[in-house]
Amino acid sequence: MENYILNCYLKWLKQRNGTIFKQLSKLTMTANVLIVLLFSMLFILFVLTILAFYKCVDPNVIYTPMILEIITGIVSYIYTSRYEIDQSYSNLQHYKKYCDELYEMLSHNHISSYSFICEVINRLEKKIEILNKKIESIHGRVNKLMEMLIIPLSLSIIGTFLDNQDDKQSIVLYVFTILVGVGFIYIILAGSVYLISNLTIKKQQEKYMQLANDLQSIVDFRKTECTGETNEDES
């Protein structure tokens, strides 16, 4: 059931948010200017780096867009932080409207009981925990595999050192080759783990977490409304 709700939720989000241009149009003029400056400086830095690599321009010219990129990033961070604080009440009202629209979508799909929404939240949290354990299990297997490789390789290196104490150059070359091989294997394993855990399992986990947070917000807003109604009745 929760997978059905998740699919409906993702479809609703896609329809609600629209294209990237529609999302950018909702930002303030200052935010859009800062975004354009960030990407412009990044593009200029990339082009100048390539030109400097091929010695078409003086390498020192890349420091100017690099400094401007850092300054723009700092200004963007400060502006975003202050804007979020200044617009905190307005953002809360927008988020409440967002939750109301989400609840309306759920109601159209025959999900309107708040007790059932709480049950769905618990199921999602269990799924998130299962995915956490799956990620930990994958990392644990990689660590065990590396331990299985390192122990015999270490013994092999020690054996070679004892057998060829006089030929130090061969020992150094042998040890270096072994270390490069182990490092290469580790990079492949770490890359595979990243692709599996971060790009698949982690991405699915983030979807569950986002849905669980939004559903919890619907319940929270409902509780505050009920509290407000109770206070009005008592007065």
C-alpha positions as a Markdown table, in Angstrom:
| # | Residue | x | y | z |
|---|---|---|---|---|
| 1 | Met | 0.0 | 0.0 | 0.0 |
| 2 | Glu | 2.8 | 2.4 | 0.9 |
| 3 | Asn | 4.4 | 1.8 | -2.5 |
| 4 | Tyr | 1.1 | 2.8 | -4.2 |
| 5 | Ile | 1.0 | 5.9 | -2.1 |
| 6 | Leu | 4.6 | 6.7 | -2.9 |
| 7 | Asn | 4.0 | 6.4 | -6.7 |
| 8 | Cys | 0.9 | 8.7 | -6.4 |
| 9 | Tyr | 3.0 | 11.1 | -4.3 |
| 10 | Leu | 5.9 | 11.2 | -6.8 |
| 11 | Lys | 3.4 | 11.8 | -9.7 |
| 12 | Trp | 1.7 | 14.5 | -7.8 |
| 13 | Leu | 5.0 | 16.2 | -7.0 |
| 14 | Lys | 6.1 | 16.1 | -10.7 |
| 15 | Gln | 2.8 | 17.7 | -11.8 |
| 16 | Arg | 2.9 | 20.3 | -9.0 |
| 17 | Asn | 6.5 | 21.4 | -9.4 |
| 18 | Gly | 6.5 | 21.4 | -13.2 |
| 19 | Thr | 9.7 | 22.0 | -15.2 |
| 20 | Ile | 13.0 | 23.5 | -13.9 |
| 21 | Phe | 12.1 | 26.8 | -15.6 |
| 22 | Lys | 8.8 | 26.9 | -13.7 |
| 23 | Gln | 10.6 | 26.3 | -10.4 |
| 24 | Leu | 13.2 | 29.0 | -11.2 |
| 25 | Ser | 10.4 | 31.5 | -12.0 |
| 26 | Lys | 9.2 | 31.2 | -8.4 |
| 27 | Leu | 12.5 | 32.4 | -7.0 |
| 28 | Thr | 13.2 | 36.1 | -6.4 |
| 29 | Met | 15.1 | 38.2 | -8.9 |
| 30 | Thr | 18.2 | 38.3 | -6.6 |
| 31 | Ala | 18.2 | 34.5 | -6.2 |
| 32 | Asn | 18.0 | 34.1 | -10.0 |
| 33 | Val | 20.9 | 36.6 | -10.5 |
| 34 | Leu | 23.0 | 34.8 | -8.0 |
| 35 | Ile | 22.3 | 31.4 | -9.7 |
| 36 | Val | 23.3 | 32.8 | -13.1 |
| 37 | Leu | 26.5 | 34.3 | -11.6 |
| 38 | Leu | 27.4 | 31.0 | -10.0 |
| 39 | Phe | 27.0 | 29.0 | -13.2 |
| 40 | Ser | 28.6 | 31.8 | -15.3 |
| 41 | Met | 31.7 | 31.9 | -13.1 |
| 42 | Leu | 31.9 | 28.1 | -13.1 |
| 43 | Phe | 31.7 | 28.0 | -16.9 |
| 44 | Ile | 34.3 | 30.7 | -17.3 |
| 45 | Leu | 36.6 | 28.9 | -14.8 |
| 46 | Phe | 36.2 | 25.7 | -16.7 |
| 47 | Val | 37.0 | 27.3 | -20.1 |
| 48 | Leu | 40.0 | 29.2 | -18.8 |
| 49 | Thr | 41.4 | 26.1 | -17.1 |
| 50 | Ile | 41.3 | 24.2 | -20.4 |
| 51 | Leu | 43.0 | 27.2 | -22.2 |
| 52 | Ala | 45.6 | 27.5 | -19.5 |
| 53 | Phe | 46.3 | 23.7 | -19.7 |
| 54 | Tyr | 47.0 | 24.1 | -23.5 |
| 55 | Lys | 49.0 | 27.3 | -22.7 |
| 56 | Cys | 46.7 | 29.5 | -24.7 |
| 57 | Val | 46.3 | 31.9 | -21.8 |
| 58 | Asp | 48.3 | 32.9 | -18.7 |
| 59 | Pro | 47.5 | 30.3 | -16.0 |
| 60 | Asn | 47.1 | 33.2 | -13.4 |
| 61 | Val | 43.9 | 34.4 | -15.1 |
| 62 | Ile | 42.0 | 31.4 | -13.6 |
| 63 | Tyr | 42.3 | 33.0 | -10.1 |
| 64 | Thr | 40.0 | 35.8 | -11.0 |
| 65 | Pro | 36.8 | 33.7 | -11.8 |
| 66 | Met | 37.8 | 31.4 | -8.9 |
| 67 | Ile | 37.7 | 34.2 | -6.4 |
| 68 | Leu | 34.5 | 35.6 | -7.9 |
| 69 | Glu | 33.0 | 32.1 | -7.7 |
| 70 | Ile | 33.9 | 31.9 | -3.9 |
| 71 | Ile | 32.5 | 35.4 | -3.2 |
| 72 | Thr | 29.3 | 34.7 | -5.1 |
| 73 | Gly | 28.9 | 31.4 | -3.2 |
| 74 | Ile | 29.3 | 33.2 | 0.2 |
| 75 | Val | 26.9 | 35.9 | -0.8 |
| 76 | Ser | 24.3 | 33.3 | -2.0 |
| 77 | Tyr | 24.6 | 31.4 | 1.4 |
| 78 | Ile | 24.2 | 34.6 | 3.4 |
| 79 | Tyr | 21.2 | 35.8 | 1.2 |
| 80 | Thr | 19.5 | 32.3 | 1.4 |
| 81 | Ser | 19.9 | 32.2 | 5.2 |
| 82 | Arg | 18.5 | 35.7 | 5.8 |
| 83 | Tyr | 15.7 | 35.2 | 3.3 |
| 84 | Glu | 14.6 | 32.0 | 4.9 |
| 85 | Ile | 14.5 | 33.7 | 8.3 |
| 86 | Asp | 12.7 | 36.8 | 7.0 |
| 87 | Gln | 10.2 | 34.7 | 5.1 |
| 88 | Ser | 9.8 | 32.0 | 7.8 |
| 89 | Tyr | 6.1 | 32.8 | 8.6 |
| 90 | Ser | 5.2 | 33.1 | 4.9 |
| 91 | Asn | 7.1 | 29.8 | 4.2 |
| 92 | Leu | 5.1 | 28.1 | 6.9 |
| 93 | Gln | 1.9 | 29.2 | 5.4 |
| 94 | His | 3.0 | 28.0 | 1.9 |
| 95 | Tyr | 4.0 | 24.6 | 3.4 |
| 96 | Lys | 0.7 | 24.3 | 5.1 |
| 97 | Lys | -1.0 | 24.9 | 1.8 |
| 98 | Tyr | 1.3 | 22.3 | 0.2 |
| 99 | Cys | 0.2 | 19.8 | 2.9 |
| 100 | Asp | -3.4 | 20.6 | 2.4 |
| 101 | Glu | -3.1 | 20.0 | -1.3 |
| 102 | Leu | -1.2 | 16.7 | -0.6 |
| 103 | Tyr | -4.0 | 15.6 | 1.7 |
| 104 | Glu | -6.6 | 16.5 | -0.9 |
| 105 | Met | -4.7 | 14.3 | -3.4 |
| 106 | Leu | -4.7 | 11.4 | -0.9 |
| 107 | Ser | -8.4 | 11.9 | -0.2 |
| 108 | His | -9.1 | 11.6 | -4.0 |
| 109 | Asn | -7.3 | 8.3 | -3.8 |
| 110 | His | -9.4 | 7.1 | -0.9 |
| 111 | Ile | -6.8 | 7.8 | 1.8 |
| 112 | Ser | -8.3 | 10.3 | 4.2 |
| 113 | Ser | -8.1 | 8.6 | 7.6 |
| 114 | Tyr | -5.5 | 10.3 | 9.8 |
| 115 | Ser | -5.0 | 7.1 | 11.8 |
| 116 | Phe | -4.3 | 5.2 | 8.6 |
| 117 | Ile | -1.8 | 8.0 | 7.6 |
| 118 | Cys | 0.0 | 7.5 | 10.9 |
| 119 | Glu | 0.1 | 3.8 | 10.2 |
| 120 | Val | 1.6 | 4.4 | 6.8 |
| 121 | Ile | 4.3 | 6.7 | 8.4 |
| 122 | Asn | 5.3 | 3.8 | 10.7 |
| 123 | Arg | 5.5 | 1.4 | 7.7 |
| 124 | Leu | 7.7 | 3.9 | 5.8 |
| 125 | Glu | 10.0 | 4.3 | 8.8 |
| 126 | Lys | 10.4 | 0.5 | 9.0 |
| 127 | Lys | 11.2 | 0.5 | 5.2 |
| 128 | Ile | 13.8 | 3.3 | 5.8 |
| 129 | Glu | 15.4 | 1.2 | 8.6 |
| 130 | Ile | 15.5 | -1.9 | 6.4 |
| 131 | Leu | 17.3 | 0.1 | 3.7 |
| 132 | Asn | 19.7 | 1.5 | 6.3 |
| 133 | Lys | 20.6 | -2.1 | 7.4 |
| 134 | Lys | 21.0 | -3.1 | 3.7 |
| 135 | Ile | 23.5 | -0.3 | 3.1 |
| 136 | Glu | 25.4 | -1.2 | 6.3 |
| 137 | Ser | 25.4 | -4.9 | 5.1 |
| 138 | Ile | 26.9 | -3.9 | 1.8 |
| 139 | His | 29.6 | -1.8 | 3.4 |
| 140 | Gly | 30.3 | -4.7 | 5.8 |
| 141 | Arg | 30.8 | -7.2 | 3.0 |
| 142 | Val | 33.2 | -4.9 | 1.3 |
| 143 | Asn | 35.2 | -4.5 | 4.5 |
| 144 | Lys | 35.3 | -8.2 | 5.1 |
| 145 | Leu | 36.4 | -8.8 | 1.5 |
| 146 | Met | 39.2 | -6.3 | 1.9 |
| 147 | Glu | 40.3 | -8.0 | 5.1 |
| 148 | Met | 40.4 | -11.4 | 3.3 |
| 149 | Leu | 42.6 | -9.8 | 0.6 |
| 150 | Ile | 44.9 | -7.9 | 2.9 |
| 151 | Ile | 45.8 | -10.7 | 5.3 |
| 152 | Pro | 47.2 | -13.2 | 2.7 |
| 153 | Leu | 48.8 | -10.3 | 0.7 |
| 154 | Ser | 50.5 | -9.1 | 3.9 |
| 155 | Leu | 51.8 | -12.6 | 4.6 |
| 156 | Ser | 53.0 | -12.8 | 1.0 |
| 157 | Ile | 54.9 | -9.5 | 1.3 |
| 158 | Ile | 56.5 | -10.7 | 4.6 |
| 159 | Gly | 57.5 | -14.0 | 3.0 |
| 160 | Thr | 59.1 | -12.3 | 0.0 |
| 161 | Phe | 61.0 | -9.9 | 2.3 |
| 162 | Leu | 62.4 | -12.9 | 4.3 |
| 163 | Asp | 63.3 | -14.8 | 1.1 |
| 164 | Asn | 65.0 | -11.9 | -0.7 |
| 165 | Gln | 66.5 | -9.8 | 2.0 |
| 166 | Asp | 69.5 | -9.0 | -0.3 |
| 167 | Asp | 67.5 | -7.9 | -3.3 |
| 168 | Lys | 65.9 | -4.7 | -1.8 |
| 169 | Gln | 65.0 | -3.2 | -5.2 |
| 170 | Ser | 62.9 | -6.3 | -6.2 |
| 171 | Ile | 61.2 | -6.2 | -2.8 |
| 172 | Val | 60.3 | -2.6 | -3.1 |
| 173 | Leu | 58.9 | -3.1 | -6.6 |
| 174 | Tyr | 57.0 | -6.2 | -5.5 |
| 175 | Val | 55.4 | -4.4 | -2.5 |
| 176 | Phe | 54.6 | -1.3 | -4.7 |
| 177 | Thr | 52.9 | -3.6 | -7.3 |
| 178 | Ile | 50.9 | -5.3 | -4.5 |
| 179 | Leu | 49.8 | -2.0 | -3.0 |
| 180 | Val | 48.7 | -0.6 | -6.4 |
| 181 | Gly | 46.7 | -3.8 | -7.1 |
| 182 | Val | 45.0 | -3.6 | -3.7 |
| 183 | Gly | 44.3 | 0.1 | -4.1 |
| 184 | Phe | 42.8 | -0.6 | -7.6 |
| 185 | Ile | 40.6 | -3.4 | -6.2 |
| 186 | Tyr | 39.4 | -1.1 | -3.4 |
| 187 | Ile | 38.5 | 1.7 | -5.8 |
| 188 | Ile | 36.5 | -0.7 | -7.9 |
| 189 | Leu | 34.7 | -2.1 | -4.8 |
| 190 | Ala | 34.1 | 1.4 | -3.3 |
| 191 | Gly | 32.8 | 2.7 | -6.6 |
| 192 | Ser | 30.4 | -0.3 | -6.9 |
| 193 | Val | 29.2 | 0.2 | -3.3 |
| 194 | Tyr | 28.6 | 3.9 | -4.1 |
| 195 | Leu | 26.6 | 3.1 | -7.2 |
| 196 | Ile | 24.5 | 0.5 | -5.4 |
| 197 | Ser | 24.0 | 2.2 | -2.1 |
| 198 | Asn | 23.9 | 5.9 | -3.0 |
| 199 | Leu | 22.4 | 5.9 | -6.5 |
| 200 | Thr | 19.8 | 3.2 | -5.9 |
| 201 | Ile | 19.1 | 2.3 | -2.3 |
| 202 | Lys | 19.9 | 5.7 | -0.9 |
| 203 | Lys | 17.8 | 7.4 | -3.5 |
| 204 | Gln | 14.8 | 5.1 | -2.7 |
| 205 | Gln | 15.4 | 5.8 | 1.0 |
| 206 | Glu | 15.2 | 9.6 | 0.4 |
| 207 | Lys | 11.9 | 9.2 | -1.4 |
| 208 | Tyr | 10.5 | 7.3 | 1.6 |
| 209 | Met | 11.8 | 9.9 | 4.0 |
| 210 | Gln | 10.4 | 12.8 | 2.1 |
| 211 | Leu | 7.0 | 11.1 | 1.9 |
| 212 | Ala | 7.1 | 10.2 | 5.6 |
| 213 | Asn | 8.0 | 13.8 | 6.6 |
| 214 | Asp | 5.2 | 15.3 | 4.5 |
| 215 | Leu | 2.7 | 12.8 | 5.9 |
| 216 | Gln | 3.8 | 13.6 | 9.4 |
| 217 | Ser | 3.4 | 17.3 | 8.7 |
| 218 | Ile | -0.2 | 16.7 | 7.6 |
| 219 | Val | -0.9 | 14.9 | 10.9 |
| 220 | Asp | 0.9 | 17.7 | 12.8 |
| 221 | Phe | -1.1 | 20.5 | 11.2 |
| 222 | Arg | -4.3 | 18.5 | 11.8 |
| 223 | Lys | -3.4 | 18.3 | 15.5 |
| 224 | Thr | -2.8 | 22.0 | 15.8 |
| 225 | Glu | -6.1 | 22.7 | 14.1 |
| 226 | Cys | -7.9 | 20.4 | 16.5 |
| 227 | Thr | -6.1 | 22.1 | 19.5 |
| 228 | Gly | -7.2 | 25.5 | 18.2 |
| 229 | Glu | -10.8 | 24.3 | 17.8 |
| 230 | Thr | -10.8 | 22.9 | 21.3 |
| 231 | Asn | -9.4 | 26.2 | 22.8 |
| 232 | Glu | -12.1 | 28.2 | 20.9 |
| 233 | Asp | -14.8 | 25.9 | 22.3 |
| 234 | Glu | -13.6 | 26.2 | 25.8 |
| 235 | Ser | -13.4 | 30.0 | 25.6 |
